[in-house]
Amino acid sequence: MNTHGAYISEAESLRFADKDGIESLIQQWFRSDSLGLTFPGVLEDLFETDTGRRRANRLYLRGTAALLFYLVFLLADYYMVPDIFRSALVVRFGIVLPLSIVAILYLSRNPSPFKREVATVFIFLIAVLSLIYLFFISRHQYASSYHLGLILILVFANQVTRLRFYYALALSFLTLAAYCIFLLLHPLIPGGIKIHNTLFLGATAVMSLISNYSLEKEIRINYLLALQEKIKILDLSDRNKLLHEISRIDPLTGIPNRRHLEIYLDTLQQSSSLNRLAIILIDLDFFKKYNDYYGHQQGDNCLQKVVSGIKQELRNGADLFARYGGEEFIVVLPDLGIHEARSVALRLCERTEKLAMPHEAAPAPGLVTISCGVASAERPFSAGFKDLVRRADQAMYRAKSEGRNRVME
């Protein structure tokens, strides 16, 4: 059975976007206990996507090996049918060899499943027809044993090369049909030998087909079991990813939490392209009084509205906005200096005030406002980012102590 590692790439995840649907098809196929060897719809597509290139490469190598074996048997021609040795030389090297090379090279291009299997059947079929032709034109006493070559071809095609079952069935049928026609037309072979050889070749075809069917069935079953394992790994990966995201997202506001902030700052600290960094620390003015006066539900609504308003003033994908704790928030502004950061903070104050949320519990009743502390640093950030956060925090407390609804550095 194929085994798969626990790591699943994003591209792999996209292939299994409908994991439940694929799992349902797999279960249906197992429950049906079908004798067929073709999967329904998307399962067959996945099977070919996962195995097609590898199979084309294997058929290319097996086809090459089969051709070499076929050419080596020119030596047998010298002893078995010496009366037509020159014809055998022409047929094997002048006809079968170039045609087989074309088919083998075609396999190296990874053609579609149908063309791939037909090309492989073609390699074996021209070998079959060439042997039957040489058998037919020879009048040597050993020629009656020449049919053994057909047995080797069927065994190699059906069991060593492992043609897909339906193509193996077609090759076996065509081989038997061509051989029977040849026997009917050959005037010198006794009837008993004709029957014996036909039964012998037919039995070989049937037994090799049974083996071929069992092998392909097992390969397909193992593929589905491996596919189920992949889907389970993807489900687990999705759950772990969700849990990971949840652990770094504030559930109330939907923005990153303090844990995410710390990881983000550690990442920035290691960045060689970062030259400046500014931080804004934000506190909702008199929020505890607001919560006590309006209730926790209204307090939560207030936080969500303030967060939504602030997000609209920030650069998408560039700035990090996170909940720092309680009613405190933090904005990380990469590549901005103190003056730009102060301008951003002033916009945040204005945006919050424009939300026009009444705050009757404040010492001077009015609207919900925020106080901001701003700090910045430049490379090489010798004091570290934690010191930068500390300075922004101190600036924020100065803003609160000097009247709130303002920005301090």
N, C-alpha and C positions, 0 to 999 in steps of 0.2 A: 504494500500500500504506500502511496505517496505520503510523505510527511511534510508539514509546513511549519515554519517558525511562527512565533507569537506576534512578530511585527507585521503589521498590515499597513501598506502605504495608502496615501490619499487616493491615488489612481485605482488601487484595488477596492477601496471603499465605494468609489463611484460605480465600479462594475457590479457591485452587489447592493445598489441603491434600494431595490425591492427585495430585501432579504427574506421577508415573510413569504412573498410570492414564490421565490425560488425554493424555499424550504417546503412549501406546500406541494410544489411540483415533484420534488424528490420523494416526499412521503407517498404521493399518489402513485408514482412509478413503482415504489417498493410494494405497496399494497396490491397493485394490479397483478404482480407476479407475471408480467408479460414475457412471452417468448421472444418478442421483438428486441432488436438491438439498437434502435434509434430512439433517442430521448425526445420528449416533446419540446418544440419551439426553442425557447431561450436556453434550456439546458443543453441542447445539442450545440447551440451557438457558443456557449461557455466552454463546452467540452472541446470543440474545435479550436477556440481561441487559446486554450491552455495547452493543448496537445498537438495542434496542427503542425507547427514549425518543427517540433521535435520528431514528429512522425515522418515528415518529409525528409528530414536529415537521415533518419533510420532507413527509410526506403531507398534513399540515394546510396547508402553504404551497402545495404543488402542486395540491391539491384546490381551494384558493381561486383560484389562477391559472386552473385549468380552468373553474371556474364563471364567472369574468369573461370569458374567451374565449367561452364558450357564450352569455352574455348579449349580447356585442357582435355576435354573428351574427344578432341580431334585425334588424339593418340589411340583411343578405342576404335575410332573409325578405320584407322590403318589396319587393325587386326580383324574387326568385325565385318566391315564392308569394304575390303580392299578394291573391289571391282569399281567402286564409285568414289574412291578417295579424293580424286581431283574435284569432283562435284561437291563433296563434303567440304573441301577446303574453300571453294568459292562460296558455298552457302553460309558457312560459319563466319568466314572473315570478310566476304564481299557483300553479304546481305544482312545477316543477323547482327554482326558487330556494329556497323555504322548506324543501323536503325535503333539498336539498343543504346548506343552512346547518346543519340539525340534524346531518347526518352529519359535516360538517367540525368543528363544535363538539365532537362526540363524540370525534373524533380527538385533540383538544387535551387530553383526559383521560387519554391514554396507556393505551388499553384493552389487553386481552390480544391476542396476535398474531393469533388467528383473527378476533376481532371487529374488530380494526384493519383487516385486509385486506378483510374483507367490507364494512365501511363504505365503504372506498375504491372497491371494485367497485360498490357501490350508487350512488355518485355518478355514475360513468360509465354504468352500465346505465340509469338513469332518463333520462340525456341521450340515449342510443341509442334507447330506446323512444319518447321524445318526438319525435325526428326522424322515425322510422318512421311514427308516427301522423300527423304533419303532412304527410309525403309521401303517405300513404294517402288523406287527405281532400282534398288539393289536386287540381285538374284543370287547373292552369296548364301551359302548354307547356314552361316551364323546370323543372318539378318533377322531370323525369327525371334531372336533374343533382344532385338534392338528396342523393343517396347519398354524395356526396363528403364530407359532414359526418361520416358514419360512419367514413370512412377517417381523418379528422383525430382523431376520438375514440380509435380504436384505437392510432394512432401515439402520441398524447399519453399514453394509459394505459400502454401496453406499453414505451415507450422513454423518454419524458420523466419520467413519474411512476415508472416501473419497479415496477409491481406484482410481487409474488412470482410466480414463473413459473406455478405451478399455478393461481393466481387469475387471472393474465393469460390462461391457457388457457381457463379457465371463462368469462371475459368475452368472449373472442373467439368461443368456441363459441356462447354465447347470442346474441351479436350476429348471427352468420351464420344461426343458426336462426331468429331473429325476422325477419331480412331475407328469408330464403327463404319463410317463411310469408306475409309481406306480399306478395311477388312473386306467389305462387300465387293469392292472393286479389284482386290488383289486376287489373281487367278491361281497362285501357287500354294497358298497357305491352306492346310487341311482344316476342315470344319471344326474338329475337336480342339485344335490349337487356337482357332479364332474364339471359340467359346471360353476356353481357359484364360486366354489373355484378356478378353473383355471383362470376365468376372474378376480377374486379378486387379486390373486397372480400376474397375468400378469399386471394388472393396477398398482399395487404397484411397480413392477419392472420398468415399463415405467416411472412413475412419479419420482421415486428415481433416475433413470438414467438421466432424464431431469435436475433435480436439480444437480446431480453429474457433468454433462457436463458443466452447467452454472458456477458452482463453480471453476472447473478446468480452464475453459476459462478465468474467471476473475483473477485467480491466475497467469496465464501465461501472460495475458495482463499487470497486475500490475508489474510483474517481468521485462517485456520489458521496461516499463516506468521507472522503477527504474534503469535499465541498461543504458537507455539513459541519465538519470540524472548523473550516475557514469561517463559516457563518457564525458559529458559536464564538470564535475568537473575535470576530468583528463586533458581535453583540457585547461581549465583555469589554472590548476596547471602547465602544461607544459609551457604555455605562461608566467606565473609568474616566473617560474624557468629560462626561457630564458631571461626575462627582468632583473632578479636578476643577472644572469651571465654577461649579457651585461654591467650592471652598474658597474661591478667589473673587466672588461677586457678592456684593451686599444685597440681600434678598429684598429689602424694602425699596431701595432706589434704583437697583439694577446696574449700578456703576461698580467698578473695582473696589475691593475693600483694602484694609491696611496690609494684609498679607501680600496681596498682589502688588501694592505700592512698594513694599520692601524688596520684593523680587525684581521689580522693574528698576528700582534705583541701583540695585546691585549690578544689573545688566548694563545700565548706563555708565556706571563707574568703570566698567571694563571696555567701554567703547573708545576707540582711538580717533573717531571722527568728531566727537563732541568737544566743542571749544568753550561754550558758555551754557549755563543752566540757571534758570530762575524758578522760584517756588512761591506760590501764593497760599497762605493758610487762611481759611475762611471760618468764621463763627457766626451762627444766627443770633442776632441780638435778643436777649431776654427770652430765649426759647423755652426755658423751664417754666417761666411764668405763662407763656403762651400755651404750653401743654397742660398746665394745671387749670387754666381758665377755659380753654376750648375742648379739652379732652384729648386722649391719646390718638383717637382715630383722626380727628382734625389735625393733630400735630403731625401725624404721618403724611396726611395729604399736603400739609404745608411743606414738609421736607421734599416731597416728590415734585411739587411745583417749582420750588427754588432750584432743585437739581436740573429739572428740564430747562428752565430759563438760562442757567449758567452754561449748560452744554451748548446752547445755540451761539454763545459768544466765543467758543474755543475752536481751535483748528482741528478738523477731523483727521485722525490718524497721526497727528503730530504731538498734541498735548495729552497728558494723562490727567483725568479728573477722578478722584477717589474719595470715598468716605473715610475720614481719619479716625472718627469715633464720636458717638452721640450726635451732636449738632455741628460738629467740626468737619470740614472738608479740606482737601488739598488739591492744588493744581500744579502740575509739573510742566514747565515750559522749556523744552530743549532749544538751545541756540538763541535764546533771548537774554538781553541784559536787563539791568534794573529799571531803566526808563520805559522800555517796552512792556515789561511785566507790570509796572505801575499803571500804565495806560489800560492794560487788560483788566487789572483789578478794579479800576474806576468804572469800566464798562460793566463789570459784574455787579457792582453796587447799584448802578443805575438800572440795570436790567431787573434786579430783585425788587427795587422800589417800584418799578413800573408794573410789577405783577399786581400791585394795589391790593394786597391781602391785609385786612384790618388787624390791628394788634391792640386791643383795648386793655390788655393786661400790662402793657409797658408803663414805666413811670410817667412818661409823657405819651398818652394814647396817640397812636398814629398807624403806620404801616409796618409790615415785616421788613426788616433791613438786615444787612450783614456788615461785619467788620473784617477787614483784610490786613494781613501782615505780609510784606513782600521782602524777599532776600534773593541775592544772586551771587554767583561765583564764576570764575573763569579757570581754564586749564592752568596749572595742573591739578586743581581741586585738592590742594594739599591738606586742607582741614577735613575733607570728606563731606559726603552728602548729608550725613546725620547732623553735622554742625550747621549745614545750610538750613535744614528743617528747624533746628533749634532757634536759629536767628529769625526765621519767618514767624515762629511761634511767639517769640518775644515781641516782635513788631506787632503782631495781632493783639497781644494783650495791651500794648501801648494804645492801639486804636480803640480798644474797649474802654480803657481808663480815661481816654481823652474825649469821650462823648459818643462813641460808636458811630455806625453808618459812615465809616471813613476808611482810608487806606494809609498805612504807615510803613515806613521802611526800617 
